[in-house]
Amino acid sequence: MDDEPTTEILEATFRALRERGYADLTMKDIATESSLSTGSIHYYYGNKQNLLEALLDFLYERHVDQLDSVMGTTYRERLLSLAELLLSDVDGRPGIAFRTAVLSVQAQAPFNDTVRAKIVEFDTAVFERFRVIIAAGIESGEFDEDIDPTIVSEFLATMIAGAHTRQVAVGRSLDPIYDALVDYVEDHLADGHMSRVTS
Amino acid sequence: MDDEPTTEILEATFRALRERGYADLTMKDIATESSLSTGSIHYYYGNKQNLLEALLDFLYERHVDQLDSVMGTTYRERLLSLAELLLSDVDGRPGIAFRTAVLSVQAQAPFNDTVRAKIVEFDTAVFERFRVIIAAGIESGEFDEDIDPTIVSEFLATMIAGAHTRQVAVGRSLDPIYDALVDYVEDHLADGHMSRVTS
């Protein structure tokens, strides 16, 4: 099976979504971004709704690959690398264009159960990676055994979601939120942080 | 000037936006939610874009009135009342319906400068109220003088934005985020929190 035209259509949909948002997106906009006709796009994907769902699967695979590329010799390093991946605008990383497209799709989630289920997968992918790193860090003795990996991951996932929404919609920088997360990890997660403060 | 039909149109637009989202909203949907014809709605507001802008001004006034209704005899109480207003689903408060409409509009902000400017006003209204309470609490000696009101308010506004995005798009509860904010205020803001921990 040759999937080249479908990949080209999905890449074109992603570009058009970043530039126009979902509300004003038309099949014609997507055709303009690609070398294909609106007829070909309809042939492969039927309608805008199906195309959006296929795009979410396509972006999810890419997103998970990036999340899994996070490295570090300690759990603290892995946690901060993951936070940095999610809160920086370095070349080759998701970036504001990706987050603009995601916000546009998130706004559709309350009105479309298929889209919502896919948006939940994006959220869970981030939440679970934080939870696994924190749980392993506690197990290894690197993080304080009194912290709850689920509560901390919920907090981190919420900070990151808020930073993304505010960057896209309001134009706030991600940098102070990354700094706040680093402080939080240093102050709350490291085993013996209290004894360091009081000694 | 009789503003009854315009108020009715804006209330109907708000209901239709909560139920359908901005992407699929039509003038006909708004007419269905009101006692007016699509012709009357066009007469008063021209198009969907103008109507959205008028709705944002209408909701902003209401939002600011609610933010300003926050009470408390101490700055800590005022701060937590503000957090509770923003992170609870009690009757008569903004609620998930309001936040669903806001997310739908936030997704339009990158593509429309007028909408973006209004969304910035919503964000600034929350950020500034936190900043003013924290600055006054430091001034009064209730909060630690080493904290930076701008950094803390940025952090709180981001947590709240993230909790709203995740509630609407992913169905997460606001409760753990309210609890995390209460812990944060108790652990980081109160003057002498370090001496309490170590004494």
Contacts between the chains, C-beta under 8 A, distances in Angstrom:
chain1	res1	chain2	res2	distance
A	20	B	111	6.2
A	21	B	107	6.1
A	21	B	108	6.3
A	21	B	110	6.7
A	21	B	111	4.7
A	22	B	23	5.4
A	22	B	107	7.1
A	23	B	22	5.4
A	23	B	23	3.9
A	23	B	107	7.3
A	23	B	108	6.3
A	24	B	111	7.0
A	100	B	110	5.1
A	103	B	106	6.7
A	103	B	107	5.1
A	103	B	110	7.8
A	103	B	165	7.9
A	104	B	107	4.7
A	106	B	103	6.7
A	106	B	107	7.1
A	106	B	165	6.4
A	106	B	168	7.6
A	106	B	169	4.0
A	107	B	21	6.1
A	107	B	22	7.1
A	107	B	23	7.3
A	107	B	103	5.1
A	107	B	104	4.7
A	107	B	106	7.1
A	107	B	107	3.7
A	107	B	169	7.5
A	108	B	21	6.2
A	108	B	23	6.3
A	109	B	168	7.2
A	109	B	169	4.2
A	109	B	170	7.3
A	110	B	21	6.7
A	110	B	100	5.1
A	110	B	103	7.8
A	110	B	168	5.9
A	110	B	169	7.2
A	111	B	20	6.2
A	111	B	21	4.7
A	111	B	24	7.0
A	116	B	169	7.2
A	116	B	170	7.7
A	116	B	171	7.4
A	119	B	169	5.2
A	119	B	170	6.1
A	120	B	170	5.3
A	120	B	171	7.3
A	123	B	166	6.6
A	123	B	169	7.6
A	123	B	170	4.6
A	123	B	172	7.7
A	151	B	176	6.5
A	151	B	180	7.3
A	154	B	172	7.6
A	154	B	176	5.3
A	154	B	177	7.5
A	154	B	180	7.7
A	155	B	159	8.0
A	155	B	176	7.7
A	155	B	177	7.4
A	155	B	180	5.0
A	157	B	162	7.7
A	157	B	166	7.2
A	158	B	159	6.0
A	158	B	162	3.9
A	158	B	163	5.5
A	158	B	166	6.0
A	158	B	172	7.8
A	158	B	177	5.5
A	158	B	180	7.9
A	159	B	155	8.0
A	159	B	158	6.1
A	159	B	159	6.2
A	159	B	162	5.8
A	160	B	162	6.9
A	161	B	161	7.6
A	161	B	162	3.8
A	161	B	165	4.8
A	161	B	166	5.1
A	162	B	157	7.7
A	162	B	158	3.9
A	162	B	159	5.8
A	162	B	160	6.9
A	162	B	161	3.8
A	162	B	162	2.7
A	162	B	163	7.2
A	162	B	165	6.8
A	163	B	158	5.5
A	163	B	162	7.2
A	164	B	162	8.0
A	164	B	165	7.7
A	165	B	103	7.9
A	165	B	106	6.4
A	165	B	161	4.8
A	165	B	162	6.8
A	165	B	164	7.7
A	165	B	165	4.6
A	166	B	123	6.6
A	166	B	157	7.2
A	166	B	158	6.0
A	166	B	161	5.1
A	168	B	106	7.6
A	168	B	109	7.2
A	168	B	110	5.8
A	169	B	106	3.9
A	169	B	107	7.5
A	169	B	109	4.2
A	169	B	110	7.2
A	169	B	116	7.2
A	169	B	119	5.2
A	169	B	123	7.6
A	170	B	109	7.3
A	170	B	116	7.7
A	170	B	119	6.1
A	170	B	120	5.3
A	170	B	123	4.6
A	171	B	116	7.4
A	171	B	120	7.3
A	172	B	123	7.7
A	172	B	154	7.6
A	172	B	158	7.8
A	176	B	151	6.5
A	176	B	154	5.3
A	176	B	155	7.7
A	177	B	154	7.5
A	177	B	155	7.5
A	177	B	158	5.5
A	180	B	151	7.3
A	180	B	154	7.7
A	180	B	155	5.0
A	180	B	158	7.9
A	194	B	197	7.2
A	197	B	194	7.2
A	197	B	197	7.6
A	197	B	198	7.5
A	198	B	197	7.5
A	198	B	198	4.8
